[in-house]
Amino acid sequence: MLLLGCIKEVSDYELVISLPNGLSGFVPVTQISDSYSKLLSKQVAQGELLEDLHSLPDMYSPGTLVRCIVTTVEKSADGRRSIKLSIDPKKVNKGLNASALASGMLLSGFVSSVEDHGYLIDIGVTGTHAFLPRQKAQNYIKTVKKGSDLKIGQNLNCVIVEVKNEGRVVSLSIDRSEVAASLATERQNWTLSNLLPGLVVKARVQKVAPLGIKLSFLSSFTGIVDFMHMDPEKSMNYSPDQVMKACILSVHPISKVVRLTLRQAFLHPGGSPNQLSNDRMGAVVEESTVKAFYKQFGAVFEFDDGALAFARLKHLSKTRKSFKPGAFKAGCKHKCRIIDYSLMDQMCMVSLKHQIIEARFLQYQDIHTGDVVQGKVFALKPIGMQVKVTDRIKGLVPSMHLANVILKQPEKKYNIGDEVRCRVLECNPAGKKLILTLKKSLVQSKLPVLSNYEDAKPGLITHGFVVCAREFGCIVKFYNDVKGLVPKNELSSEPISCPDKVFHEGQVVKVMVLKCEPQQERLLLSFRLSSKPGMEDKKECTPNKKQEVKYQIGEVVDVKVLKKKDNVLEVSILEDEGNLIASIPTVHLSDFVANCKLLWHCLQEGDVLPRVMCLSDKGEHIILSRKSAVISAVQEEQVVRSFSEIQPGMLLTGYVRNVMPFGVFVEFPFGVTGLAPKVSMSDKFVTDTKDHFVVGQTVIAKVMSIDEEKQRVLLNLKVSECSSGDSGAESFALLNQYFKEMKEIRNLLRKRGESSVAQSCLCELVPGKELELVMQDVKEDGSVLFSGSCVTVLTVTATRYHLGDKSIVPGEKTKALVLHVDALTSKVYVSLREELLKQ
């Protein structure tokens, strides 16, 4: 179908086109013209910018009328129609041939080549060469102010000045006065198969009806003018046989129905329709008067200033059932909101729906950086998640911003249609670009939003997120792509040798501005939130000062060890300058029971522990956890916050609270607890429950059933029942975490090694290391003790099995392989078996 459209928006990749009757479509960058597409392909192939290739914004402006053809109409998942268009002259002018060309014709043409004396123009007619002399283009070039020359791919309204060689050569003009005065006549031999939108004709009224006018034009053609395209100033004064100018709006390819407009803005080719001022878009009109109601289409309203507006049927009431036709008689007044402006209909599009009138956001211009918005998930992509804020506003949550931690499988956390609460990181209305974050620490932050360098005053404290951690420090990003550097010496009050081990990409951090140079866009930051003199003394004097801001369960902080007590570490939270005291139970130092006691043993006063999570906050008493599995579960929201959220079949990460003869009590973050009966504790037969679980052990439990009346939850701890699917990957992740912690423990031991020979030896021993040992005593159980220069003051043992076929001769030297190192008891277990030594 051929249509006359008006460019509404221009981007690098498409033109958004306003179409008649409030519709809109888009022209992809590949549907401009053949010559432009060839330049695009050449640039892609060469991988470098071409001088002749100009972007769409360089050539097109909003308000320009263009002829276009519908290529496809697709229906989206939400029921909306997407109209894809082309302005390629080969498609728009496909009804024309060389013999049909005549002087005075008005056609669409595109610059295909720039020559010394003019331009070669592609008019889409096979076998015809069209030339535009340079003098016929000067007036147009000066007026449009798009550069000193026409550009390849630029759309032009061309008048044929001369036809030679039976249409094989034509001369054109784009002089604005010639184009504006052009009129389609019978002499030009137009037919229904080649009639084009945008042609201005002399027409005669045949019939006047309530919904429009029937016209005759070019002697034998008839067309229709609907109620939206009658001249508002003459709408009541049309009469049969009246002669007037009309502009062709559309030509249907099958029925050949021609629709025209009588509006003045379209009666002079090359002109531009009036546009709505930006301040009126989204405005609420308290009183608009019904001018006419059309039961199949909608209603036309008149504002106090005489401007007309149209509301589609679906925008007249909340639902079809609640619609009352009697409320839309001529003269009735209604409150409405301007939701769009149709350039092709020259009227505002309005809605009477209460939810639209009261809506906080209607267009991208209404959204500001830092705003918290509600939206619905409508697509999950590799780059992130697409969120619909309103029907007209859509945004992207990049993968890094789906949660406080990077989600490997976001589809497990989010489903299409889920309601989400986001914060705006960046909004570019011109490019319809909206970047959002779902990081709770950012969404819930009460600190000032830093969205430009001018606002970064020294001393300002705000939230940001880490985008890079290197040996020189951390780069932290804020809103609107504002970013700054935290140097290594400002990362903590304690020295941090490897920032990339402490901080990770996407981590939300609280920072203070030290210095800013807005012109150079340089920003210096600190994680040390106070540099006031005497602060160290203040810390020592008031260590138990009550924290003003209550910590939430799941919030991650860095801490410093103050004191080691039985089964607990007393720590201070670094973010609060050490004023707030908290505790980490020994069983919460690790997911691995064996590592908990080891870490407690290795840690000393003054050590810094990064990424510790608040498990409970009861006034002055804050309990923290360092269990990575529990922290991940909370940050990925694989948790329940109350009993009402629990559903049978859920897999939840928790820790053993108590071991009883009849079963195990498991506690989850946010205080919910459940019981795993003895029969559901293990895939093996359970005789004594204490042989299978210990207090503090991290577990994954499956919810079997819930008793709402008694508020009880029954759990299953069998490994065969509690896997999320990829048991191999889960096991590998756990093993990887274990080795990371062992490496951390060895580093701590190495740090303490100067004061202890045993610790110095232990930190150098790892499973798989080969040692030179000397056999000593044989014990009653058949195991053997060893000595050696590398294991001074350590007890080194090999069990009878791990002696293999080796004969035992006290004092003889032998090679042995380290199997296990028990740092708590300073014992090392080795093997002499040949098959292990060979490996």
C-alpha positions as a printed Julia matrix, in Angstrom:
839×3 Matrix{Float64}:
   0.0     0.0     0.0
   1.3     3.47   -0.95
   1.06    6.19    1.69
   2.11    9.76    2.26
   3.92   10.02    5.58
   5.76   12.61    7.62
   9.08   11.98    9.36
   8.47   12.09   13.1
  11.83   10.95   14.5
  15.27   10.29   13.02
  17.91    7.93   14.45
  21.05    6.34   13.02
  19.2     3.16   12.12
  15.65    4.14   11.2
  13.11    6.82   10.41
   9.88    6.87   12.44
   7.06    7.94   10.13
   3.72    9.49   11.08
   0.96    8.0     8.9
  -2.67    9.1     8.35
  -5.34    8.29   10.96
  -2.97    8.35   13.92
  -0.84    5.42   12.74
   2.94    5.28   12.67
   5.53    3.06   11.01
   9.28    2.88   10.57
  11.74    2.81    7.69
  14.9     0.74    8.42
  18.21    2.19    7.26
  18.36   -0.58    4.62
  15.14    0.64    2.94
  16.28    4.13    1.85
  17.63    3.51   -1.67
  19.89    1.11   -3.59
  22.85    3.5    -3.72
  22.68    4.15    0.04
  22.44    0.42    0.82
  25.53   -0.23   -1.36
  27.51    2.36    0.59
  26.39    0.74    3.88
  27.51   -2.7     2.66
  30.84   -1.29    1.49
  31.48    0.35    4.86
  30.68   -2.89    6.71
  32.95   -4.9     4.37
  35.88   -2.47    4.71
  35.39   -1.94    8.44
  36.09    1.8     8.23
  34.03    4.98    7.85
  33.37    6.15    4.27
  33.5     9.85    3.45
  30.51    9.62    1.08
  28.29    7.83    3.61
  26.25   10.21    5.75
  24.06    9.23    8.69
  20.27    9.54    8.5
  20.22   12.53   10.95
  22.58   14.35    8.55
  20.09   14.0     5.68
  16.6    13.87    7.21
  14.69   16.15    9.56
  11.41   15.69   11.46
   8.51   17.32    9.58
   9.61   16.23    6.08
   6.89   14.6     3.94
   7.88   11.33    2.24
   6.16    8.8    -0.02
   6.41    5.29    1.38
   5.15    1.78    0.73
   4.14   -0.8     3.35
   6.48   -3.83    3.21
   5.25   -5.84    6.24
   2.77   -5.55    9.11
   3.7    -7.63   12.16
   1.8    -8.21   15.37
   3.84   -8.13   18.58
   3.27  -10.3    21.68
   1.28   -7.5    23.36
  -1.09   -7.21   20.37
   0.41   -4.04   18.9
   0.96   -3.77   15.14
   4.39   -2.87   13.79
   4.29   -1.29   10.3
   7.53   -1.63    8.36
   7.9     0.8     5.45
  10.24    1.53    2.56
  10.95    4.81    0.76
  13.11    3.11   -1.9
  12.03    4.69   -5.25
  12.16    1.3    -6.98
   9.31    0.17   -4.71
   7.42    3.45   -4.4
   7.49    4.24   -8.15
   7.2     0.63   -9.35
   3.96    1.5   -11.23
   5.83    3.9   -13.5
   7.74    3.09  -16.68
   9.84    5.21  -19.04
   7.05    5.74  -21.56
   4.67    7.04  -18.84
   6.99    9.89  -17.79
   5.84   13.41  -18.71
   6.98   16.94  -17.95
   5.36   18.48  -14.87
   5.14   15.15  -13.02
   6.09   15.26   -9.31
   8.11   12.2    -8.22
  10.23   10.98   -5.33
  13.91   10.7    -6.16
  17.11    9.92   -4.28
  20.62   11.18   -4.91
  22.63    8.24   -6.27
  25.78   10.1    -7.37
  27.33   13.57   -7.08
  28.82   14.84  -10.38
  30.64   18.05  -11.43
  27.62   19.72  -13.03
  24.84   18.2   -10.99
  23.46   14.99   -9.53
  22.33   11.6   -10.8
  18.93   10.9    -9.26
  17.41    7.47   -8.73
  13.66    7.72   -9.49
  13.2     3.94   -9.51
  12.17    3.72  -13.18
  14.03    0.99  -15.09
  15.88    2.24  -18.19
  15.61    5.91  -17.26
  18.53    8.17  -16.36
  17.47   11.19  -14.33
  19.76   14.22  -13.97
  19.42   17.24  -11.68
  21.46   20.26  -12.85
  23.34   21.98  -10.02
  21.63   25.36  -10.64
  18.22   23.71  -10.12
  19.34   22.56   -6.64
  20.97   25.7    -5.19
  17.76   27.27   -3.89
  16.79   24.03   -2.12
  20.28   23.49   -0.59
  20.3    27.01    0.9
  16.81   26.59    2.38
  17.2    23.16    4.06
  20.64   24.03    5.57
  21.91   20.44    5.53
  25.34   21.31    4.13
  26.71   22.85    0.95
  25.91   19.83   -1.22
  23.31   17.11   -1.63
  24.23   13.72   -0.19
  23.91   10.19   -1.52
  20.69    8.72   -0.18
  18.97   12.09    0.32
  15.24   12.1    -0.48
  13.96   14.77   -2.86
  10.67   15.97   -4.33
  11.49   16.24   -8.02
   9.55   17.92  -10.84
  10.23   16.58  -14.34
  11.32   19.55  -16.48
  12.11   17.73  -19.72
  11.73   14.19  -21.12
  14.06   12.99  -23.91
  14.45    9.78  -25.94
  11.02    8.38  -25.01
  11.69    8.65  -21.3
  15.2     7.24  -21.28
  16.64   10.62  -20.18
  14.83   13.13  -17.97
  15.88   16.48  -16.54
  14.67   17.4   -13.04
  14.24   20.38  -10.76
  13.9    20.55   -6.97
  13.45   24.33   -6.84
  11.02   24.91   -3.98
   8.77   27.32   -5.9
   8.45   24.92   -8.84
   7.72   21.98   -6.52
   5.15   23.95   -4.49
   3.31   25.03   -7.67
   3.19   21.53   -9.2
  -0.24   20.11   -9.95
  -1.15   16.68  -11.31
  -3.2    17.05  -14.51
  -4.95   14.83  -17.07
  -2.22   15.78  -19.58
   0.33   13.85  -17.46
  -1.58   10.61  -18.13
  -1.78    9.34  -14.53
  -3.46    5.93  -14.1
  -4.71    4.03  -11.05
  -1.68    1.71  -11.33
   0.89    4.51  -11.08
  -0.94    7.2    -9.07
   1.29    8.44   -6.23
   0.6     9.82   -2.74
   1.6    13.46   -2.31
   0.2    14.57   -5.68
  -1.94   17.7    -5.46
  -5.0    17.6    -7.75
  -8.03   19.73   -8.57
 -11.07   17.86   -7.26
 -14.84   18.24   -7.4
 -17.21   17.32   -4.53
 -19.59   14.51   -5.53
 -21.23   13.72   -2.18
 -21.09   15.02    1.4
 -21.67   12.4     4.14
 -21.4    12.45    7.99
 -18.09   10.53    7.92
 -16.51   12.39    5.01
 -16.68   13.55    1.38
 -16.57   11.73   -1.95
 -14.51   13.56   -4.62
 -13.79   13.17   -8.34
 -10.42   14.22   -9.8
  -8.29   13.86  -12.94
 -11.58   13.51  -14.88
 -12.2     9.8   -14.22
 -10.93    9.03  -10.69
 -12.88    9.11   -7.41
 -11.59    9.28   -3.87
 -12.63    9.71   -0.25
 -11.81   12.39    2.32
 -12.54   11.12    5.87
 -13.71   13.34    8.72
 -10.15   13.76   10.06
  -8.91   15.3     6.8
 -11.55   17.88    6.05
 -10.39   21.48    6.44
 -11.57   22.4    10.01
 -12.45   25.94    8.92
 -14.71   24.72    6.08
 -15.95   21.38    7.42
 -19.59   22.54    7.59
 -19.55   24.38    4.25
 -18.82   21.69    1.66
 -21.41   21.24   -1.09
 -21.76   19.07   -4.24
 -19.91   20.29   -7.37
 -17.65   22.5    -5.29
 -14.11   22.6    -6.8
 -11.04   22.63   -4.55
  -7.47   21.44   -4.24
  -6.82   18.07   -2.59
  -3.71   15.99   -1.83
  -3.59   12.22   -2.32
  -2.85   10.46    0.99
  -2.95    6.78    0.06
  -3.68    4.34   -2.75
  -4.81    0.8    -1.9
  -3.03   -1.73   -4.17
  -5.99   -4.11   -4.57
  -9.21   -2.14   -4.15
  -7.59    0.96   -5.73
  -9.4     3.12   -3.16
  -7.83    6.57   -3.1
  -7.91    8.65    0.08
  -7.24   12.38    0.03
  -6.83   15.31    2.41
  -8.18   18.86    2.19
  -5.96   20.21    4.98
  -4.0    23.3     3.93
  -0.6    21.98    5.14
  -0.58   19.33    2.37
  -1.8    21.42   -0.58
   1.65   22.82   -1.4
   4.16   20.01   -2.19
   7.5    20.34   -0.44
   5.96   22.02    2.6
   6.05   20.78    6.21
   3.02   20.14    8.47
   2.71   22.1    11.68
   4.28   20.43   14.76
   3.13   20.42   18.37
   5.25   22.37   20.84
   7.13   20.14   23.28
   5.52   21.68   26.35
   2.04   20.57   25.23
   2.95   16.89   24.86
   1.69   15.07   27.94
  -0.34   18.09   29.09
  -3.61   17.46   30.92
  -6.56   19.43   29.49
  -9.13   20.02   32.21
 -11.99   20.74   29.82
 -12.2    19.63   26.19
 -15.46   19.88   24.28
 -16.85   17.02   22.16
 -17.2    18.27   18.59
 -18.28   14.99   16.97
 -18.6    11.33   17.95
 -18.13    8.43   15.49
 -19.3     5.17   17.07
 -16.86    2.97   15.12
 -13.8     5.18   15.5
 -13.82    7.6    18.4
 -14.47   11.25   19.16
 -13.17   14.6    17.97
 -12.62   17.21   20.7
 -11.99   20.93   20.59
  -9.73   22.74   23.06
 -10.29   26.27   24.33
  -7.73   27.62   21.83
  -9.64   26.05   18.91
  -7.17   23.18   18.35
  -8.72   19.82   17.49
  -7.93   16.49   19.1
  -8.99   12.91   18.48
  -9.47   10.03   20.94
  -9.74    6.49   19.68
 -12.64    4.4    20.95
 -10.36    2.44   23.33
  -9.17    5.7    24.93
 -12.67    6.97   25.77
 -13.16    4.66   28.78
 -11.31    2.2    30.97
 -13.02   -0.85   29.41
 -15.55   -1.48   26.64
 -18.18   -2.44   29.22
 -17.79    0.84   31.09
 -18.16    2.92   27.88
 -21.26    5.18   27.75
 -21.99    6.68   24.28
 -24.4     9.2    25.81
 -21.47   10.96   27.49
 -20.05   11.96   24.1
 -22.8    14.06   22.59
 -21.7    17.27   20.91
 -20.99   19.94   23.53
 -20.17   17.52   26.4
 -16.99   18.35   28.28
 -14.29   15.91   29.43
 -10.89   15.9    31.07
  -8.19   14.37   28.87
  -4.44   14.13   28.36
  -2.46   14.72   25.16
  -0.62   11.44   24.51
   0.65   12.06   20.97
   0.46   14.35   17.97
  -0.36   13.08   14.49
   1.61   15.13   11.97
  -0.41   13.62    9.12
  -3.78   14.39   10.71
  -2.68   17.75   12.14
  -4.33   17.05   15.47
  -3.49   15.92   18.98
  -4.23   12.35   20.03
  -5.77   12.27   23.52
  -6.9     9.77   26.13
  -9.68   10.01   28.69
  -8.49    6.96   30.63
  -7.96    7.81   34.3
  -4.76    5.72   34.6
  -3.2     7.59   31.67
  -4.29   11.03   32.9
  -2.76   10.25   36.33
   0.29    8.39   34.97
   3.64    9.66   36.26
   5.44    8.85   33.0
   4.01    9.21   29.51
   7.09    9.7    27.35
  10.86    9.34   27.74
  11.15   13.07   28.42
   9.15   12.58   31.65
  11.79   10.23   33.1
  14.84   11.62   34.89
  18.08    9.95   35.92
  17.75    8.51   39.43
  13.95    8.07   39.25
  12.6     4.84   40.74
  10.15    3.24   38.29
   7.85    0.21   38.23
   7.89   -2.02   35.18
   7.12   -5.45   33.76
   9.63   -7.94   32.37
   8.88   -8.56   28.7
  12.08  -10.15   27.34
  15.3   -11.8    28.53
  18.27  -11.28   26.19
  21.97  -12.21   26.41
  22.8    -8.52   27.04
  20.21   -8.17   29.81
  16.51   -7.89   30.54
  13.99   -5.66   28.75
  11.45   -3.95   30.97
   8.25   -2.19   29.91
   7.67    0.9    32.08
   4.56    1.92   30.08
   3.19    0.91   26.67
   5.33    3.63   25.11
   8.43    3.43   27.33
  10.76    0.45   27.4
  14.13    0.1    29.09
  17.07   -2.29   29.4
  18.54   -3.74   32.58
  22.11   -4.81   31.61
  23.2    -8.26   32.82
  25.46   -6.66   35.44
  22.47   -4.86   36.97
  20.01   -7.76   37.35
  20.96   -8.24   41.02
  23.61   -7.22   43.57
  25.72  -10.07   42.15
  26.17  -11.28   38.57
  23.4   -13.8    37.76
  24.53  -16.79   35.7
  20.96  -17.96   35.07
  18.66  -14.9    35.23
  15.76  -16.94   33.82
  15.57  -18.76   37.18
  14.98  -15.47   39.0
  12.84  -13.57   36.5
   9.84  -14.58   34.4
   8.09  -12.72   31.58
   5.37  -10.57   33.13
   7.07  -10.18   36.54
   6.63   -6.78   38.19
  10.01   -5.19   38.99
  11.12   -2.0    40.75
  14.07   -0.35   39.01
  16.12    2.8    39.19
  17.04    4.86   36.13
  20.8     4.86   35.46
  20.61    6.74   32.18
  17.84    8.24   30.02
  18.3     9.66   26.52
  14.87   10.77   25.21
  16.22   11.65   21.74
  17.52    8.14   21.2
  14.74    6.5    23.25
  17.45    4.92   25.38
  16.6     3.96   28.96
  19.12    2.05   31.1
  17.88    0.67   34.44
  19.29   -1.15   37.46
  17.72   -3.76   39.73
  20.52   -3.71   42.3
  18.64   -3.35   45.57
  21.4    -1.31   47.19
  21.02    1.31   44.44
  17.21    1.14   44.16
  16.76    1.58   47.93
  19.58    4.09   48.42
  18.61    7.32   50.19
  21.9     9.02   49.32
  22.14   11.8    46.67
  22.14   10.74   43.0
  25.38   11.68   41.21
  24.45   12.21   37.54
  26.94   14.9    36.42
  30.44   15.98   37.33
  29.31   19.48   38.37
  27.39   17.97   41.33
  30.45   16.04   42.6
  31.4    18.37   45.44
  34.19   17.29   47.84
  32.72   15.51   50.86
  29.64   14.22   49.0
  28.82   10.63   50.0
  26.84    8.52   47.55
  26.39    5.02   46.15
  28.03    3.73   42.97
  29.1     0.4    41.49
  32.52   -1.03   40.69
  33.25   -1.48   36.96
  36.93   -2.3    37.28
  39.28   -3.44   40.09
  43.01   -3.44   39.32
  46.32   -3.1    41.18
  46.02    0.73   41.04
  42.57    0.78   42.69
  38.91    0.72   41.63
  36.93    2.57   38.96
  33.42    3.34   40.23
  30.52    4.33   38.0
  27.44    6.38   38.89
  24.48    7.71   36.89
  24.67    9.09   33.32
  28.03    7.35   32.81
  29.77    9.53   35.43
  32.77    7.62   36.77
  35.72    8.15   39.06
  38.83    6.52   40.51
  39.36    5.21   44.03
  43.18    5.0    44.39
  44.67    2.01   46.19
  45.44    4.0    49.35
  41.77    5.08   49.61
  40.25    1.59   49.36
  40.24    0.93   53.11
  41.66    2.1    56.4
  43.68   -1.14   56.24
  46.17   -1.85   53.4
  44.73   -3.96   50.54
  47.44   -5.56   48.43
  45.19   -7.05   45.7
  42.03   -4.94   45.11
  40.73   -7.42   42.5
  40.53  -10.07   45.24
  38.41   -7.83   47.49
  36.23   -5.96   44.99
  34.37   -7.36   42.01
  32.64   -5.98   38.92
  29.11   -4.8    39.66
  29.64   -4.51   43.44
  27.65   -1.63   44.97
  29.85    0.62   47.1
  29.48    3.72   49.23
  32.03    6.38   48.31
  33.05    9.9    49.22
  34.13   12.53   46.69
  37.65   13.83   47.38
  38.21   16.01   44.32
  36.48   16.75   41.0
  37.54   18.55   37.8
  34.26   18.83   35.79
  35.88   20.23   32.63
  38.28   17.29   32.37
  35.65   14.86   33.74
  38.09   13.7    36.41
  36.76   12.42   39.69
  38.81   11.26   42.7
  36.98    9.13   45.27
  37.5     7.28   48.55
  35.96    4.27   50.28
  37.15    5.79   53.57
  34.03    7.76   54.33
  35.6    10.2    56.79
  38.94   11.92   56.85
  38.24   14.17   59.83
  41.18   14.65   62.23
  40.92   12.81   65.49
  38.69   10.12   64.06
  41.0     7.34   65.21
  40.78    8.6    68.8
  37.02    8.8    68.49
  36.89    5.18   67.43
  38.74    4.06   70.53
  36.61    6.18   72.85
  33.18    5.26   71.49
  33.32    1.77   69.95
  29.76    0.95   71.03
  28.07    4.04   69.6
  24.64    3.13   68.2
  24.5     3.1    64.39
  22.01    5.66   63.1
  21.17    3.72   59.93
  19.86    0.23   60.72
  21.47   -2.5    58.62
  19.18   -4.7    56.56
  19.45   -8.46   56.31
  21.41   -9.28   53.16
  23.48   -6.08   53.18
  27.15   -6.82   52.47
  29.88   -5.0    54.43
  33.62   -5.16   55.08
  34.73   -5.74   58.69
  37.87   -5.69   60.86
  38.52   -8.27   63.57
  38.55   -6.65   67.03
  38.63   -9.64   69.35
  38.58  -13.46   69.25
  36.18  -15.08   71.72
  35.02  -18.67   72.17
  33.18  -19.72   68.99
  32.81  -16.13   67.79
  34.73  -13.19   66.29
  33.96   -9.67   67.49
  34.32   -7.27   64.55
  33.76   -3.62   63.61
  32.05   -2.55   60.39
  34.49   -0.49   58.34
  31.78    1.46   56.48
  30.79    2.99   59.81
  34.32    4.0    60.76
  34.48    1.13   63.25
  31.78    2.68   65.45
  29.48   -0.32   65.12
  30.33   -3.65   66.76
  29.05   -6.91   65.29
  29.87  -10.6    65.66
  30.56  -13.52   63.34
  29.88  -16.95   64.91
  32.73  -19.34   64.11
  30.32  -21.66   62.25
  29.51  -18.73   59.91
  33.07  -18.14   58.77
  32.73  -20.66   55.95
  30.35  -23.05   54.18
  32.84  -25.8    55.05
  32.79  -27.04   58.63
  36.5   -27.92   58.65
  37.47  -24.44   57.44
  35.44  -22.61   60.11
  37.72  -23.58   63.03
  40.77  -23.19   60.83
  39.84  -19.62   59.86
  39.07  -18.73   63.49
  42.49  -20.09   64.44
  44.33  -18.19   61.66
  42.61  -14.81   61.93
  44.05  -12.21   64.28
  42.99   -8.85   65.64
  43.25   -6.17   62.92
  42.61   -8.53   60.0
  40.1    -7.24   57.42
  37.36   -9.55   56.12
  35.65   -8.33   52.92
  32.08   -9.17   51.77
  30.46  -10.28   55.03
  26.65  -10.3    55.08
  24.26   -9.07   57.75
  22.32  -12.12   58.93
  20.27  -10.45   61.66
  20.11   -7.01   63.23
  18.52   -6.85   66.67
  19.24   -3.35   67.85
  22.83   -3.19   69.09
  23.49   -6.89   68.35
  24.32   -7.54   64.69
  25.09  -11.1    63.57
  27.12  -11.49   60.37
  27.81  -14.46   58.09
  30.63  -15.21   55.69
  29.01  -18.31   54.15
  29.31  -17.67   50.4
  26.4   -20.0    49.51
  24.07  -18.18   51.91
  25.24  -14.74   50.67
  24.68  -15.77   47.02
  21.2   -17.1    47.82
  20.19  -13.79   49.44
  21.67  -11.61   46.71
  20.08  -13.7    43.94
  16.83  -13.64   45.98
  16.6   -17.42   46.12
  15.17  -16.97   49.63
  11.9   -16.59   51.49
  11.37  -13.57   53.72
   8.35  -14.9    55.59
   6.4   -18.11   56.15
   3.73  -16.99   53.66
   6.25  -17.09   50.78
   7.16  -20.76   51.25
   5.92  -23.19   48.6
   6.38  -26.99   48.44
   9.17  -27.97   46.04
  11.31  -24.89   46.73
  15.08  -25.36   47.06
  16.46  -23.12   49.81
  19.97  -22.54   51.14
  20.32  -22.48   54.94
  22.37  -23.79   57.84
  21.87  -26.37   60.58
  20.53  -24.74   63.72
  20.23  -27.87   65.9
  20.76  -31.62   65.58
  18.24  -33.77   67.48
  17.81  -37.58   67.64
  14.6   -37.29   65.55
  15.93  -34.91   62.89
  17.69  -31.68   62.0
  16.4   -28.11   62.4
  17.47  -25.86   59.54
  17.4   -22.05   59.66
  17.24  -19.84   56.59
  18.08  -16.14   56.16
  15.29  -13.84   57.46
  14.63  -16.26   60.35
  12.4   -18.92   58.75
  13.12  -22.43   60.15
  12.12  -25.95   59.19
  12.62  -29.57   60.29
  14.18  -32.37   58.27
  12.94  -35.64   59.88
  15.43  -38.47   60.33
  13.94  -40.36   57.37
  14.55  -37.38   55.04
  18.05  -36.48   56.21
  20.22  -38.62   53.96
  20.19  -41.05   51.03
  21.93  -43.47   53.42
  20.32  -45.17   56.41
  20.61  -42.9    59.47
  21.33  -44.48   62.83
  22.68  -41.46   64.69
  21.79  -38.01   63.36
  25.0   -36.54   64.79
  27.05  -38.73   62.44
  25.58  -36.86   59.45
  25.2   -33.19   60.43
  26.76  -30.64   62.78
  25.47  -27.29   63.99
  26.3   -24.47   61.55
  26.72  -26.74   58.52
  25.54  -25.15   55.26
  22.79  -27.19   53.57
  20.45  -27.04   50.59
  16.97  -28.15   51.62
  13.86  -28.98   49.61
  10.47  -27.97   51.04
   8.31  -31.1    51.34
   5.21  -29.69   53.0
   3.95  -26.78   55.07
   1.44  -26.61   57.9
   0.06  -23.06   57.83
  -1.98  -23.51   61.0
   1.0   -24.62   63.1
   3.51  -22.61   61.04
   5.68  -25.71   60.48
   7.83  -26.59   57.51
   9.02  -30.15   56.7
  12.26  -30.41   54.74
  14.22  -32.96   52.75
  18.06  -32.93   52.92
  18.72  -35.94   50.66
  21.36  -35.01   48.05
  19.4   -36.89   45.37
  16.38  -34.62   46.0
  18.14  -31.29   46.48
  20.02  -30.77   43.23
  18.84  -27.93   40.98
  19.72  -29.95   37.87
  23.41  -29.64   37.01
  24.94  -31.52   39.95
  28.36  -31.63   38.24
  28.53  -27.85   37.98
  27.31  -27.45   41.58
  29.98  -29.83   42.87
  32.68  -28.08   40.88
  31.59  -24.67   42.21
  31.72  -25.95   45.8
  35.14  -27.51   45.26
  36.39  -24.28   43.69
  35.13  -22.3    46.69
  36.85  -24.74   49.06
  40.21  -24.35   47.32
  39.84  -20.55   47.29
  39.35  -20.62   51.06
  42.31  -22.97   51.54
  44.46  -20.58   49.54
  43.25  -17.74   51.75
  44.13  -19.77   54.86
  47.61  -20.49   53.53
  48.12  -16.78   52.88
  47.11  -16.04   56.46
  49.49  -18.72   57.72
  52.28  -17.3    55.55
  51.57  -13.87   57.01
  51.92  -15.27   60.54
  54.87  -17.5    59.58
  57.48  -15.05   60.86
  56.45  -15.73   64.45
  55.86  -19.47   64.19
  58.07  -22.1    62.55
  55.16  -24.59   62.41
  52.89  -22.11   60.62
  55.69  -21.22   58.23
  56.05  -24.9    57.31
  52.3   -25.5    57.03
  51.68  -22.68   54.57
  54.2   -24.21   52.13
  52.57  -27.65   52.17
  49.73  -28.34   49.73
  48.09  -31.64   48.7
  50.05  -33.2    45.83
  53.44  -31.81   46.87
  56.32  -34.3    46.85
  58.57  -34.4    49.95
  61.93  -35.96   50.91
  61.37  -37.61   54.32
  63.2   -39.87   56.78
  61.34  -42.88   58.26
  61.1   -42.86   62.05
  58.85  -45.05   64.28
  56.22  -47.63   63.36
  53.08  -47.3    65.51
  50.87  -50.14   66.82
  48.22  -49.63   64.14
  50.86  -50.05   61.39
  51.16  -46.35   60.51
  54.59  -44.75   60.26
  55.96  -41.43   61.53
  58.4   -39.38   59.45
  60.78  -36.46   59.92
  62.53  -34.09   57.55
  64.01  -30.61   57.17
  60.82  -29.37   55.39
  58.48  -30.6    58.14
  60.27  -29.47   61.28
  57.96  -29.42   64.36
  55.14  -31.05   62.33
  53.76  -34.56   62.82
  53.98  -36.44   59.51
  52.12  -39.78   59.22
  51.34  -42.42   56.58
  48.67  -45.05   57.28
  49.38  -48.74   56.64
  47.46  -48.56   53.33
  49.5   -45.61   52.1
  52.81  -47.36   52.77
  52.08  -49.58   49.76
  54.79  -52.19   49.13
  57.5   -50.07   50.74
  59.6   -51.87   53.33
  60.03  -49.85   56.54
  63.62  -49.22   57.65
  63.97  -46.53   60.36
  66.46  -43.86   59.3
  66.03  -44.57   55.57
  65.15  -41.7    53.23
  62.06  -41.94   51.0
  59.82  -39.88   48.73
  56.26  -39.16   49.89
  53.24  -37.3    48.51
  51.2   -34.87   50.68
  47.56  -36.02   50.95
  46.15  -33.69   53.59
  47.35  -30.9    55.88
  45.59  -30.35   59.23
  46.69  -26.87   60.22
  44.84  -26.99   63.56
  46.76  -30.02   64.89
  49.92  -29.39   62.81
  49.59  -32.87   61.3
  50.48  -33.85   57.73
  49.24  -37.07   56.1
  51.34  -38.54   53.28
  51.43  -41.52   50.91
  54.31  -43.68   49.7
  52.27  -45.56   47.1
  54.06  -45.76   43.74
  50.92  -45.14   41.61
  50.35  -41.8    43.36
  53.99  -40.73   43.23
  54.11  -41.44   39.48
  51.08  -39.25   38.84
